């Protein structure tokens, strides 16, 4: 408990600079004269990586704009600076990573938050142990409850959502079934293994967790029409309560996997969430490779491979339709009966993020390009334009709210230098003087934003700038 109290204290100190910058309390004068770092003092940072510090110094030198360099320095290390609780438990590294202003760890967010640091692990033993520790912690989470999306480090802590049905186990923050939660845990393990060649993470507990994950995904194909999962929330809005007594809308079993919630943590309209199903296609293929090449369990490897191929075939059959103006595009959600929803949600996985998240072999590139064009048009009901900026939104934060994460992914997936520069300028114009990336901002007023401390969005922005530094360094010299 001592290390836990220390972590909470450090995180609180680390966020002093964030909470003072909330949309309601901060007034930004447009001329910033002193781009002083908004990072917490060194002694208050929750984790320090020498390799990450080297990257920050190197990349800043390649950025012409003082403001953009300042934003990169604030954002790229934000996960390490403010969200990490690392220790050894029973001689094994253990890493718990909160999402930011919520004192809980999401399987999705925690993987995405550390992902940009992965290429640095072979030169930084501390950072390598952080990754191993997060894999170990995610294994514990999956074994506790494979349907849950967010967890506490304290396994005895009860959720604040005490009226959720069914009541979550101690240690579970929320029990929202989202396919991507399990996929992100697989992505982290596979990515770490491919980067390092270290197979020590594939221990008995990891094997149990992965088998449980695959079994859960199989169950949620609902081929017999049944599922043990349901979720009802008595308090707050209906976006977080699955209809029909928590079971969700009816589906026709066609090989796709049901997801009760989206990566935004909003409930799905139709349970077959296509970006998450495509994510599962890749994740199951990755598991197949691990079990074939490392664990030599060829039977389970073949099971994962066959499962992956089944889901991909179902996506190609039920999730692609001819649009009046854009040709063949992906639906966001379907039900197997022929009903489809044509929107996107800028969290990841999303339709626009597929090119960033996945290998091209797992989706149709032409269909993706058509889908991307649709999503970035006025034909998308959740594409908003205003005085402050324009970009994708979604139901989660309401109408006329734009997700900077969507703008980041637009840049990440663009083949156009002009579009990438436009996206960067959008992000520079809408941080409201904070130097950090927010969850959303209002299309007409960037000072009306949500979440002043959202570590995933911050680190993702840093990942974008690092990608440009490595692949298109000339763009950072003209912005």
C-alpha positions as CSV (number, residue, x, y, z in Angstrom):
1,X,0.0,0.0,0.0
2,X,3.0,2.3,0.5
3,X,3.8,2.3,-3.2
4,X,0.2,2.9,-4.0
5,X,0.0,6.0,-1.8
6,X,3.2,7.3,-3.3
7,X,1.8,6.8,-6.8
8,X,-1.4,8.7,-6.0
9,X,0.7,11.5,-4.4
10,X,3.0,11.7,-7.4
11,X,0.1,11.7,-9.8
12,X,-1.6,14.5,-8.0
13,X,1.5,16.6,-8.0
14,X,2.1,15.8,-11.6
15,X,-1.3,17.0,-12.6
16,X,-1.2,20.4,-10.9
17,X,-0.4,21.9,-14.3
18,X,-3.3,20.0,-15.9
19,X,-6.1,20.8,-13.5
20,X,-5.3,24.5,-13.6
21,X,-5.9,24.4,-17.4
22,X,-9.5,23.1,-17.5
23,X,-11.7,24.6,-20.2
24,X,-13.9,26.5,-17.7
25,X,-11.0,28.0,-15.7
26,X,-8.4,28.9,-18.2
27,X,-8.4,31.9,-20.5
28,X,-5.8,31.8,-23.2
29,X,-4.3,34.9,-24.7
30,X,-3.3,34.1,-28.3
31,X,0.3,35.3,-28.1
32,X,2.4,32.8,-26.2
33,X,5.8,34.4,-25.4
34,X,7.3,31.8,-23.2
35,X,6.9,28.1,-24.2
36,X,8.0,26.8,-20.8
37,X,7.6,23.1,-20.3
38,X,4.4,22.0,-18.7
39,X,5.9,18.7,-17.6
40,X,5.9,18.0,-13.8
41,X,9.2,18.5,-12.0
42,X,11.6,15.5,-12.4
43,X,11.1,14.4,-8.8
44,X,7.3,14.2,-9.3
45,X,7.3,12.2,-12.5
46,X,6.0,8.7,-12.1
47,X,8.5,7.1,-14.5
48,X,11.6,8.3,-16.2
49,X,13.2,6.8,-19.3
50,X,16.6,8.1,-20.5
51,X,15.8,6.9,-24.1
52,X,12.5,8.8,-24.1
53,X,14.4,11.9,-22.9
54,X,16.9,11.5,-25.8
55,X,14.1,11.3,-28.3
56,X,12.4,14.4,-27.0
57,X,15.7,16.4,-27.4
58,X,16.4,15.0,-30.8
59,X,12.9,15.6,-32.2
60,X,12.6,19.1,-30.8
61,X,15.6,20.1,-32.8
62,X,13.9,19.1,-36.0
63,X,10.8,21.2,-35.4
64,X,10.7,24.7,-36.7
65,X,7.7,26.0,-34.7
66,X,8.4,26.7,-31.1
67,X,4.8,26.1,-30.2
68,X,4.8,22.7,-31.9
69,X,8.1,21.7,-30.2
70,X,6.6,22.8,-26.9
71,X,3.5,20.7,-27.5
72,X,5.6,17.6,-28.4
73,X,7.7,18.0,-25.3
74,X,4.6,18.2,-23.1
75,X,2.6,15.4,-24.8
76,X,5.0,12.7,-25.8
77,X,6.2,11.7,-22.3
78,X,2.8,12.4,-20.6
79,X,2.1,8.8,-20.0
80,X,5.4,8.2,-18.3
81,X,5.4,11.6,-16.5
82,X,1.9,11.2,-14.9
83,X,0.3,7.7,-15.1
84,X,2.7,4.9,-14.2
85,X,2.8,2.8,-11.0
86,X,5.7,0.4,-11.4
87,X,7.0,-2.2,-8.9
88,X,8.1,-5.8,-8.6
89,X,5.5,-8.2,-7.2
90,X,6.7,-11.7,-6.4
91,X,9.9,-10.9,-8.3
92,X,8.0,-10.1,-11.4
93,X,7.6,-6.6,-12.9
94,X,4.2,-5.1,-12.5
95,X,3.0,-2.0,-14.2
96,X,-0.3,-0.3,-13.6
97,X,-1.1,2.7,-15.9
98,X,-4.1,5.0,-15.2
99,X,-5.8,6.7,-18.1
100,X,-5.3,10.2,-16.7
101,X,-8.0,12.0,-14.8
102,X,-9.7,8.7,-13.9
103,X,-7.8,6.6,-11.4
104,X,-8.3,3.3,-13.2
105,X,-6.5,1.3,-15.9
106,X,-8.1,0.4,-19.2
107,X,-6.7,-2.5,-21.2
108,X,-7.1,-0.4,-24.3
109,X,-5.7,2.9,-23.1
110,X,-2.8,1.4,-21.2
111,X,-1.5,-0.5,-24.3
112,X,-2.0,2.6,-26.6
113,X,-0.4,4.9,-24.0
114,X,2.9,3.0,-24.0
115,X,2.9,1.9,-27.7
116,X,5.1,4.8,-29.0
117,X,7.8,3.9,-26.6
118,X,8.1,0.3,-27.8
119,X,10.9,0.9,-30.3
120,X,13.1,2.1,-27.5
121,X,12.9,-0.9,-25.1
122,X,16.1,-2.7,-26.3
123,X,18.2,0.3,-25.2
124,X,16.5,0.9,-21.9
125,X,16.2,-1.9,-19.4
126,X,13.8,0.1,-17.2
127,X,11.5,0.7,-20.1
128,X,11.7,-2.9,-21.1
129,X,10.6,-3.9,-17.6
130,X,7.8,-1.4,-17.8
131,X,6.4,-3.3,-20.8
132,X,6.9,-6.7,-19.2
133,X,5.1,-5.4,-16.1
134,X,2.2,-4.1,-18.1
135,X,1.8,-7.4,-19.9
136,X,1.8,-9.2,-16.5
137,X,-0.8,-6.7,-15.1
138,X,-3.1,-7.1,-18.1
139,X,-2.9,-10.9,-17.7
140,X,-4.1,-10.5,-14.1
141,X,-6.9,-8.3,-15.3
142,X,-8.1,-10.7,-17.9
143,X,-8.0,-13.6,-15.5
144,X,-10.1,-11.5,-13.0
145,X,-12.8,-10.8,-15.5
146,X,-12.4,-11.1,-19.3
147,X,-15.5,-9.0,-19.9
148,X,-14.3,-6.0,-18.0
149,X,-12.7,-3.0,-19.7
150,X,-11.2,-1.1,-16.8
151,X,-9.6,-2.1,-13.5
152,X,-8.1,-0.9,-10.2
153,X,-4.7,-1.9,-8.9
154,X,-6.2,-2.7,-5.5
155,X,-7.9,-6.1,-6.0
156,X,-10.1,-5.4,-3.0
157,X,-11.4,-2.0,-4.2
158,X,-15.1,-1.9,-5.1
159,X,-16.3,0.0,-8.2
160,X,-17.9,3.4,-7.8
161,X,-20.7,2.2,-10.1
162,X,-22.3,0.2,-7.2
163,X,-25.7,0.0,-8.9
164,X,-24.4,-1.6,-12.1
165,X,-26.0,-4.9,-12.9
166,X,-24.4,-7.4,-12.4
167,X,-22.2,-6.0,-9.6
168,X,-18.6,-5.9,-10.7
169,X,-16.0,-8.0,-8.9
170,X,-13.7,-6.2,-6.5
171,X,-10.8,-4.8,-8.5
172,X,-13.0,-4.0,-11.6
173,X,-13.7,-0.4,-12.3
174,X,-16.2,-1.0,-15.1
175,X,-17.5,-4.2,-16.7
176,X,-18.3,-3.0,-20.2
177,X,-17.7,-5.7,-22.8
178,X,-15.6,-4.3,-25.6
179,X,-13.8,-6.6,-28.1
180,X,-10.9,-4.3,-28.4
181,X,-10.0,-4.7,-24.7
182,X,-8.8,-8.2,-25.2
183,X,-7.3,-7.4,-28.6
184,X,-5.1,-4.6,-27.1
185,X,-3.7,-7.1,-24.6
186,X,-2.7,-9.4,-27.5
187,X,-1.3,-6.5,-29.5
188,X,0.9,-5.5,-26.5
189,X,2.3,-9.0,-26.0
190,X,2.9,-9.6,-29.7
191,X,4.4,-6.2,-30.3
192,X,6.8,-6.6,-27.4
193,X,7.8,-10.1,-28.5
194,X,8.4,-9.0,-32.1
195,X,10.5,-6.0,-30.9
196,X,12.6,-7.8,-28.3
197,X,12.5,-11.6,-29.1
198,X,11.8,-12.0,-25.4
199,X,9.6,-15.1,-24.8
200,X,9.7,-15.0,-21.0
201,X,6.3,-13.2,-21.0
202,X,4.6,-16.3,-22.3
203,X,4.3,-18.1,-19.0
204,X,1.5,-20.2,-17.6
205,X,-0.7,-17.3,-16.5
206,X,-0.3,-15.7,-19.9
207,X,-1.4,-18.9,-21.6
208,X,-4.5,-19.1,-19.3
209,X,-5.4,-15.5,-20.0
210,X,-5.1,-15.9,-23.8
211,X,-7.2,-19.1,-23.8
212,X,-9.8,-17.3,-21.7
213,X,-9.7,-14.4,-24.1
214,X,-10.3,-16.6,-27.2
215,X,-13.0,-18.5,-25.4
216,X,-14.7,-15.2,-24.5
217,X,-14.5,-14.0,-28.1
218,X,-16.0,-17.4,-29.2
219,X,-18.8,-17.1,-26.8
220,X,-19.7,-13.7,-28.1
221,X,-20.2,-15.0,-31.6
222,X,-23.5,-16.1,-29.9
223,X,-23.9,-19.0,-32.4
224,X,-26.5,-20.6,-30.0
225,X,-28.2,-17.3,-29.5
226,X,-27.1,-17.0,-25.8
227,X,-24.5,-15.1,-23.8
228,X,-23.7,-15.0,-20.1
229,X,-23.0,-11.3,-20.4
230,X,-25.4,-8.4,-19.7
231,X,-24.9,-4.9,-18.5
232,X,-27.3,-2.4,-17.0
233,X,-26.5,1.0,-15.4
234,X,-29.2,2.6,-13.4
235,X,-27.5,6.0,-13.1
236,X,-26.4,8.4,-15.8
237,X,-27.4,8.4,-19.4
238,X,-28.8,5.6,-21.6
239,X,-25.6,5.5,-23.8
240,X,-24.0,3.3,-21.2
241,X,-26.9,0.8,-20.8
242,X,-27.3,-2.0,-23.2
243,X,-31.0,-2.4,-24.3
244,X,-33.2,-5.4,-23.7
245,X,-32.3,-6.0,-20.1
246,X,-28.6,-5.4,-20.7
247,X,-28.3,-8.1,-23.5
248,X,-28.2,-5.7,-26.5
249,X,-30.2,-5.7,-29.7
250,X,-30.9,-9.0,-31.5
251,X,-28.3,-10.4,-33.9
252,X,-28.2,-13.1,-36.5
253,X,-25.2,-15.4,-35.8
254,X,-23.1,-15.1,-38.9
255,X,-19.5,-15.6,-37.5
256,X,-19.0,-12.0,-36.3
257,X,-18.3,-11.2,-32.6
258,X,-20.7,-9.1,-30.5
259,X,-19.4,-6.1,-28.7
260,X,-21.8,-4.5,-26.1
261,X,-19.8,-1.2,-26.1
262,X,-17.6,0.9,-28.4
263,X,-14.1,2.1,-27.7
264,X,-15.6,5.3,-26.5
265,X,-17.3,3.2,-23.8
266,X,-20.7,4.1,-25.3
267,X,-23.1,1.2,-26.0
268,X,-23.3,-0.2,-29.6
269,X,-26.4,0.3,-31.6
270,X,-25.9,-3.0,-33.5
271,X,-23.7,-5.5,-31.6
272,X,-21.4,-6.4,-34.5
273,X,-18.9,-3.6,-34.2
274,X,-16.8,-3.8,-37.4
275,X,-13.6,-2.0,-36.6
276,X,-13.3,-4.2,-33.4
277,X,-14.1,-7.3,-35.4
278,X,-11.3,-6.5,-37.8
279,X,-9.0,-5.8,-34.9
280,X,-9.9,-9.3,-33.6
281,X,-9.0,-10.8,-37.0
282,X,-5.5,-9.5,-36.7
283,X,-5.2,-10.3,-33.0
284,X,-6.2,-13.9,-33.4
285,X,-3.7,-14.2,-36.3
286,X,-1.0,-12.8,-34.0
287,X,-1.9,-15.4,-31.3
288,X,-1.8,-18.1,-33.9
289,X,1.8,-17.1,-34.7
290,X,2.9,-17.1,-31.1
291,X,1.4,-20.5,-30.3
292,X,2.9,-21.9,-33.5
293,X,6.4,-20.4,-33.4
294,X,7.0,-20.0,-29.7
295,X,4.8,-22.3,-27.6
296,X,4.6,-25.1,-30.3
297,X,1.0,-25.7,-29.6
298,X,-0.1,-26.3,-33.2
299,X,-3.6,-27.3,-32.3
300,X,-4.5,-24.0,-30.6
301,X,-2.5,-22.1,-33.2
302,X,-4.7,-23.6,-35.9
303,X,-7.8,-22.8,-33.9
304,X,-6.9,-19.1,-33.6
305,X,-6.0,-19.0,-37.3
306,X,-9.3,-20.6,-38.3
307,X,-11.2,-18.2,-36.0
308,X,-9.5,-15.2,-37.5
309,X,-10.3,-16.3,-41.1
310,X,-14.0,-17.0,-40.1
311,X,-14.4,-13.5,-38.7
312,X,-12.7,-11.9,-41.7
313,X,-15.0,-13.7,-44.1
314,X,-18.0,-12.6,-42.2
315,X,-16.8,-8.9,-42.2
316,X,-16.4,-9.1,-46.0
317,X,-19.8,-10.6,-46.4
318,X,-21.9,-8.5,-44.0
319,X,-20.1,-5.2,-43.4
320,X,-19.3,-3.9,-46.9
321,X,-22.0,-2.1,-48.9
322,X,-22.4,0.1,-52.0
323,X,-22.7,3.8,-51.1
324,X,-24.6,6.1,-53.4
325,X,-21.6,8.5,-53.7
326,X,-18.5,6.7,-52.4
327,X,-18.7,3.2,-53.8
328,X,-18.1,0.1,-51.6
329,X,-17.5,1.2,-47.9
330,X,-17.4,-0.4,-44.5
331,X,-20.3,-0.1,-42.1
332,X,-19.5,0.8,-38.5
333,X,-21.9,-1.6,-37.0
334,X,-24.2,-4.4,-38.4
335,X,-26.6,-7.0,-36.9
336,X,-26.4,-9.8,-39.5
337,X,-30.0,-9.2,-40.6
338,X,-28.9,-6.6,-43.1
339,X,-29.2,-3.5,-40.8
340,X,-26.1,-1.3,-40.8
341,X,-24.8,2.0,-39.3
342,X,-22.6,4.3,-41.3
343,X,-20.8,6.5,-38.8
344,X,-17.5,6.2,-37.0
345,X,-16.2,6.9,-33.5
346,X,-12.8,8.6,-33.4
347,X,-11.5,6.3,-30.6
348,X,-9.3,3.4,-31.7
349,X,-10.2,1.0,-33.2
350,X,-12.2,3.0,-35.6
351,X,-12.9,2.8,-39.3
352,X,-10.5,5.6,-40.1
353,X,-7.8,4.1,-37.8
354,X,-7.6,0.8,-39.6
355,X,-4.6,1.9,-41.7
356,X,-2.8,2.9,-38.5
357,X,-3.8,0.0,-36.4
358,X,-3.6,-3.0,-38.7
359,X,-1.7,-4.8,-41.4
360,X,-3.2,-4.2,-44.8
361,X,-3.7,-7.9,-45.4
362,X,-6.6,-7.9,-42.9
363,X,-8.8,-5.3,-44.7
364,X,-9.6,-4.2,-48.2
365,X,-7.5,-1.1,-49.0
366,X,-9.9,0.2,-51.7
367,X,-12.9,-0.1,-49.5
368,X,-10.9,1.6,-46.7
369,X,-10.1,4.5,-49.0
370,X,-13.7,4.9,-50.0
371,X,-14.8,4.7,-46.3
372,X,-12.2,7.3,-45.3
373,X,-13.4,9.7,-48.0
374,X,-17.0,9.3,-46.7
375,X,-16.1,9.8,-43.1
376,X,-14.3,13.0,-43.8
377,X,-17.2,14.5,-45.8
378,X,-20.4,16.3,-45.0
379,X,-22.3,13.1,-45.7
380,X,-21.0,11.7,-42.4
381,X,-23.5,12.9,-39.7
382,X,-20.8,13.2,-37.2
383,X,-18.3,15.3,-39.2
384,X,-18.5,18.8,-37.7
385,X,-17.3,22.2,-39.0
386,X,-17.2,25.4,-37.0
387,X,-15.3,28.6,-36.2
388,X,-12.7,26.8,-34.1
389,X,-12.0,23.8,-36.4
390,X,-13.4,20.8,-38.1
391,X,-13.2,17.0,-37.7
392,X,-14.9,13.8,-36.7
393,X,-17.0,13.6,-33.6
394,X,-19.3,11.0,-32.2
395,X,-22.3,10.4,-29.9
396,X,-20.1,10.2,-26.7
397,X,-19.6,13.9,-26.1
398,X,-22.6,15.2,-27.9
399,X,-23.3,17.1,-31.1
400,X,-20.8,19.7,-32.4
401,X,-17.9,18.3,-30.4
402,X,-14.8,17.3,-32.3
403,X,-12.3,14.7,-31.2
404,X,-8.6,15.7,-31.6
405,X,-7.8,12.0,-31.7
406,X,-9.8,11.8,-34.9
407,X,-7.6,14.7,-36.4
408,X,-4.5,12.9,-35.3
409,X,-5.6,9.6,-36.9
410,X,-6.5,11.6,-40.1
411,X,-2.9,12.7,-40.2
412,X,-1.6,9.3,-39.4
413,X,-3.5,7.7,-42.2
414,X,-3.0,10.4,-44.9
415,X,-0.9,10.1,-48.0
416,X,-1.1,13.9,-48.6
417,X,1.5,16.3,-47.2
418,X,-1.0,19.1,-47.4
419,X,-3.6,17.2,-45.4
420,X,-1.0,16.3,-42.8
421,X,0.1,19.9,-42.4
422,X,-3.6,21.0,-42.2
423,X,-4.2,18.5,-39.4
424,X,-1.2,19.6,-37.4
425,X,-2.3,23.2,-37.7
426,X,-5.8,22.2,-36.5
427,X,-4.3,20.6,-33.4
428,X,-2.1,23.7,-32.8
429,X,-5.1,26.0,-33.1
430,X,-7.4,24.0,-30.7
431,X,-5.3,23.1,-27.6
432,X,-6.5,26.4,-26.0
433,X,-3.0,27.4,-24.9
434,X,-2.6,24.4,-22.6
435,X,0.0,22.6,-24.7
436,X,-1.9,19.3,-24.3
437,X,-4.4,17.4,-26.4
438,X,-8.0,17.1,-25.1
439,X,-10.7,14.5,-25.5
440,X,-13.0,16.9,-27.4
441,X,-13.5,20.5,-28.1
442,X,-16.5,22.5,-29.4
443,X,-16.5,23.2,-33.1
444,X,-17.0,26.9,-32.4
445,X,-15.0,27.4,-29.2
446,X,-11.8,25.4,-28.4
447,X,-11.9,26.6,-24.8
448,X,-14.9,24.4,-24.3
449,X,-13.1,21.1,-24.1
450,X,-13.3,17.9,-22.1
451,X,-10.6,16.1,-20.1
452,X,-7.6,18.4,-19.4
453,X,-5.6,15.2,-18.5
454,X,-6.1,12.5,-21.1
455,X,-2.8,10.7,-21.4
456,X,-3.6,8.6,-24.4
457,X,-4.5,11.5,-26.6
458,X,-1.3,13.3,-25.5
459,X,0.9,10.4,-26.2
460,X,-0.8,9.7,-29.5
461,X,-0.1,13.2,-30.6
462,X,3.6,12.7,-29.6
463,X,3.5,9.5,-31.7
464,X,2.3,11.4,-34.7
465,X,5.1,14.0,-34.4
466,X,7.7,11.2,-34.0
467,X,6.3,9.5,-37.1
468,X,6.7,12.7,-39.1
469,X,10.2,13.2,-37.8
470,X,11.2,9.7,-38.9
471,X,9.2,9.6,-42.2
472,X,8.6,13.2,-43.4
473,X,11.0,15.4,-41.4
474,X,10.6,18.2,-44.0
475,X,7.0,18.8,-42.9
476,X,8.2,19.7,-39.4
477,X,10.3,22.4,-40.9
478,X,7.5,24.2,-42.8
479,X,4.8,24.3,-40.1
